[in-house]
Amino acid sequence: MNEEATTIDRADAEEWASWFQALGDPTRVMILHALASSAKPLTVGEITRRLDVGQSTISHHLAKLADVRFVFVEQRGTSTLWRVNQNCLSCFPSAVDVVMGRIPAEFTDTLEATR
């Protein structure tokens, strides 16, 4: 592999570091799993019941996940629904591969879809 193929730029490194940081809490990993395995978007109350964690804690962690675009929020009438960002989650394993130097850096162009 040539040196250029293993280099990532600072902007990508900062973006990916924020993803890893967002996954640094087990509750956030559990929330992502609940949303990713659900057939439909979920309310905070539904997530709270599934995880047996307080509603304010779930809301706090959802905000952190939304900051890095792992999840999206949408309003439907009076309901606030949360859903997983499939683009971001599908790119995450490949971002790990790029960080580890396993695939060409040209892949970073496809990550632009998550921004």
C-alpha positions in Angstrom: 0.0 0.0 0.0 1.4 3.4 -0.8 1.7 6.1 1.8 -1.0 8.3 0.3 -3.6 5.5 0.5 -3.1 5.3 4.3 -3.4 9.1 5.0 -6.6 10.6 6.2 -7.2 14.3 6.5 -7.8 16.2 9.7 -11.4 16.9 8.9 -12.2 13.2 8.5 -10.2 12.2 11.5 -12.1 14.8 13.6 -15.5 13.5 12.3 -14.7 9.9 12.9 -13.3 10.7 16.4 -16.6 12.3 17.2 -18.4 9.0 16.1 -16.1 6.9 18.4 -16.7 9.3 21.2 -20.4 9.1 20.8 -20.2 5.3 21.0 -18.1 5.6 24.2 -21.2 5.2 26.4 -23.0 1.9 26.8 -26.4 3.5 27.0 -25.8 5.2 23.6 -24.8 1.9 22.1 -28.0 0.3 23.6 -30.1 3.2 22.1 -28.6 2.7 18.7 -29.2 -1.0 18.9 -32.9 -0.4 19.9 -33.4 2.0 17.0 -31.5 -0.1 14.4 -33.4 -3.2 15.3 -36.8 -1.5 15.3 -39.1 -1.7 12.3 -40.2 1.9 12.9 -39.0 5.1 14.5 -39.5 5.2 18.3 -40.5 7.8 20.8 -38.4 8.5 23.9 -41.0 6.7 26.0 -40.7 3.6 23.8 -36.9 3.6 24.1 -37.2 4.2 27.8 -39.4 1.1 28.3 -37.1 -1.0 26.1 -34.0 -0.1 27.9 -35.3 0.5 31.5 -33.4 3.7 31.7 -34.8 7.1 32.8 -36.4 9.3 30.3 -34.1 12.3 30.9 -31.1 10.0 30.5 -32.4 8.7 27.2 -33.1 12.3 26.0 -29.6 13.3 26.9 -28.0 10.4 25.0 -30.3 10.9 22.0 -29.1 14.5 21.8 -25.5 13.3 21.8 -26.2 10.7 19.0 -28.0 13.4 17.0 -25.0 15.7 17.3 -23.0 13.2 15.3 -25.9 12.3 13.0 -26.2 8.7 14.2 -29.9 9.4 14.7 -32.6 11.7 13.3 -35.6 13.2 15.0 -38.9 14.0 13.3 -42.2 15.4 14.4 -45.4 13.7 13.5 -48.3 15.6 15.0 -47.6 15.8 18.7 -45.2 12.9 18.7 -41.4 13.2 18.5 -39.9 10.1 16.8 -36.3 9.0 16.6 -34.8 6.8 13.9 -31.3 5.6 13.1 -29.4 7.2 10.3 -28.8 4.2 8.1 -26.2 6.1 6.0 -24.1 6.9 8.9 -24.3 3.4 10.5 -23.5 1.7 7.2 -20.4 3.9 6.7 -19.1 3.5 10.3 -17.5 0.0 9.8 -15.8 1.3 6.7 -14.6 4.4 8.6 -13.0 2.0 11.1 -11.3 0.2 8.2 -9.9 3.5 6.8 -8.6 4.5 10.2 -6.9 1.1 10.5 -5.5 1.4 6.9 -7.4 -1.5 5.6 -9.1 0.1 2.5 -8.0 2.9 0.2 -8.4 6.5 1.4 -10.5 7.1 -1.8 -13.4 5.6 0.1 -13.6 8.8 2.1 -15.5 10.4 -0.7 -18.5 8.0 -0.1 -18.6 9.2 3.5 -19.6 12.6 2.4 -23.2 11.3 2.1 -23.3 11.3 6.0 -22.5 15.0 6.3 
